[in-house]
Amino acid sequence: MAGYRRGIGKQNAVTSYRDLRRGIGILGLILPFALVLGKLGLERSVSAYYYTDMRNWFVGTMWATGFFLIFYRYGKPDTVLSSIAGVLAILVSLFPTTPEELNPPAHQVVIGAFHLVFAAGFLLLLAYFCLFLFTRSDVSPPDMTRHKKLRNKIYRGCGIAITAGVVIAALLEWLTSNAFRDAWHPVFWCEAVAVIAFGIAWLIKGETLFADPPEETAALTDLSQPDGPQPA
């Protein structure tokens, strides 16, 4: 009976982790689309929607994502880094980007600088999850399932997309003119790609897509003996 209860508890924990991952993924995936459709237009950046009618959606999504990440529990590195990322997500909404004015007040410029640091830190931590944490496995690469190998390729692609989005957005913000950014919204597109990539990675980690089929999971379980590899 005790073993049965432990098994049920473990299964409930796995389901909880999966649901949290899915929730985080869904929030990231729909955010850029919801902002654009809600305003029926593009802003210079994702964060610039703070100053539109979509402010509550932007802030609410950042807070929800933050709480999901803070309450996410897995291995020690995952738990610590997800908690930091969650706090950064909330800080992104508490320290809004500098408004697009000709001469914004000094305090808003300072707040906007903090916003950039928090936003970059948040996204780069999510890139770290994709590149280094989601790709881990208890089995050696040759013993990974076909789906796990595919997932790892997608995780790495998402991590690269997030990192590239952050770096390119920063370069475009510093190197291009206001007229160019207002006309083409390059920073928004870079941020949107990064946020969507983060959402896709977490949805896949939540087994929404490309989950191991039962027969592959069973095969790994059969191998998980004291001298054999552990399941992915």
Secondary structure, DSSP 8 states (H G I E B T S, - for coil): -HHHHHHHHHHHHHHHHHHHHHHHHHHHHHHHHHHHHHHTS--SSSGGGGGSTTHHHHHHHHHHHHHHHHH--SSHHHHHHHHHHHHHHHHHHHS----S-SS--HHHHHHHHHHHHHHHHHHHHHHHIIIIITT--SS-GGGS-HHHHHHHHHHHHHHHHHHHHHHHHHHHHHHS-HHHHHHH-HHHHHHHHHHHHHHHHHHHHTTSSS---HHHHHHHHHH-STTS----
